[in-house]
Amino acid sequence: MALNFKIFEESNKVADYTADLIRKQVHNNPESVLLLESATSLDAVYSEVVEEVKKHPANFTQINLVMANNRGSLESVEALNVPKDNFYKSGKQSDLDTIFESIEKKRKRMINLSVLEMKEDHLLGFENGDNDHIYNGKEIVLVAIGKEKAKAVEALYQSQDNSDKNFAKLKDHAMVTLVMDKDAASELDSDIVDYYTYKFA
């Protein structure tokens, strides 16, 4: 498992860092397939993406953007001006099937970047679905903000010692980053927190 931790002092730094990852993905690959979870805890991330794009333009006109679930605001995401035919808002996993079926079969397509909320129940991604497209994608970013996420963060860190099926799938993935604030990291040992705290945000 290539699991990387990024710990920040404050939640706004979590939003800044994650937004920068999204913008850079679009800048580096303007034809990316993005999966963004719609969740209240991620609204600040997407708001920051809008601000990032104002400073460092990125072209979203060829992006295929899929929203997972419907638990947050779409206002900031809609401000990115993704074309209507490329913007899938239903929150359902079937939207991904639609995208991959409509693209030329010669081109192997997968999710380039998934941004997901770290949930207390360990259920990652779509609430109704097997999430195979996510686990077969290139990169997964999990976002954890607040003390209520701390036990789930600690469980993921110790995942080699439990049989959680979602964490087991993450262990098999090539590139997973968990971005969190100090509150979400509060159940981890202090030496681990010190090691993974990102000093240069």
N, C-alpha and C positions, 0 to 999 in steps of 0.2 A: 504494500500500500504506500502510495506517495502522498501521504497526508501531511499537509503543511498547516501550521497554526500561525495566525497573526493576531496579536493581542494589543489593543489600544487603550489608553487611559480613559477616553470618553467615547460615547456613542456617535458623536458627530464625526469623529475620525474614522470610525467604522464605515459610515456612509460615504465619506470622501474617498476612502481607499477602494471600496467596492464599486462606486460610480466610475472611478478611473479605470478599473478593470473592464467594465462594460464599454466605455468609450474607446479604449485602446483596441478591444476586440473588433469593434465596428471599423475603426480607422485602418487596422491591419488587414481585415478581411471584410470588405463591404457587402459580400454576399452571404454573410454568416446566417445561421439559424440560431436565434436566441430564445431561450426559455426563461421567463421571469415570473417568479411566483407573486401572485397578488395577495399581499398580507400587510396589515397595518404597520408592522414593525419594519417593513421594507419601503414604506412610502418615502421616508427621508432619503433613502438611497436613490430612488428614481427622480426625486426632486433635484438631487445633486447632479445626476446625469445631465439634466437640462442645463444646469449652470455650467457644467464642464464643457458641454457642446458649444455654449456661447463663447467660451474662451478659446477652445481648441476644436474647431469645426470637425464634425464627423458626418458622413453621408449615410442616412438611414433609408434611402429610397430603394435599395435592393435587398434590404434585410427582410428575412421572414421572422416575425416576432410572435411568439405564442405565450399567452398568459396561462399560468397554472392556478386553478382555484379562483375564488372571487371573494376575498376577505379584506381587500384593501382598495385604495383609490386608484383609478386609472388616469386621473387628471394629468399628472406629470408625464406618464408614458405616452399619452395621446399627443402631448406637446412636442414629441420627437418627430412628428410628421411622417410616420411610417405609412406608406400607401395602404389604402383600405383593403385591397386584395391580398396584402402581405401581413395584415394585422389580425390575429386570431384571438378574440376576446372571450370566448365562451367559458374558458377555464377548464375545458375537458381534454383528456388525453387524445381523443379521436382527432383533434385538430392536427396533431403531429402526423398521424397516419395520412391525413389529407395532403399535407405538404409533401411527404416523402413519396406518395403515389403520383403526385402531379409533376414531379421533377424527372427529367430524363433518366431512364434506368441505367444509362451508361455511367452516370455520375453517382458515385456512392455518397449519399448525404447522411449526415448525422447532426445532432445538436453540437454546435461549436462551444457554447457556453450556457450553462444553467446556473441561475442564481436562486437559491432556495432558503426558506426560513428554517432554522433549527427549531424543531418542535419538541415540547416536553414529552409527547407520547412516542417520539422516535419515528413517526410516520413522515417520511420525506417525500416531497414532490406531490403528484396528483393524489387527491384524497380518494378518488375512485379510479384505480388503474394499477397496472403492474409496474409502471415506471421504467420498463426496459429501455425505452429510448433515452432516458436520462442516464442510466448506468452504462449505456453503450456510447454515450457522447464523449467529446474530447475533454471537457473541463467542467468540474462542478465547484461552485462556491456556495458554502453554507454561511449564513449570517446569524449570529447569536448576540442579542442585546438584552441586558437585564438579568437580575438574580434568578428570575424564574426559569432561565435557560441553563443555570449552572449545573444542575444534576445531569441533564442530557449531555452537556459538554463533557463532564467528567466520565460519563458512561461511554461516550465515543472514544475518549482517550484510552480508556481501559478495555476497549472493544475486543482485544485479543483474548480476554478472560470471560466474555459472555457470548451467547449464541443469538443475539439480536439479528434477525435476517436482513434488516435494512443496513445496519452497520457492517454486516458481513459483505454485502455487495459493495459498500464503499471501500472496504479493505482490498477488494479485487480491482478497484479502479486505478487508472494510471495517474490521475491528477485531480486531487481534491484539496481545497483550501477552506479552512474554517476561520472566518474573520469575526472577532468578538471584542467586546469591551471588558474592562476589568471585573465588572459585576458578573458577567456571564462566566468568567474564568475563576470565580471565587471558590469553587470546590476543588480546584487543582492545587497540587503542592506549590508552595511559594517559589521553590527553585525552578519549577517548570514554567510558572508565570514569568519569572525574571528572564528566563532563557528565550521565551517566545515573544516577549513584549517588543513591539515594533517602535524603535526609538526615533526614526527619522521621517515620520509622517508630516 
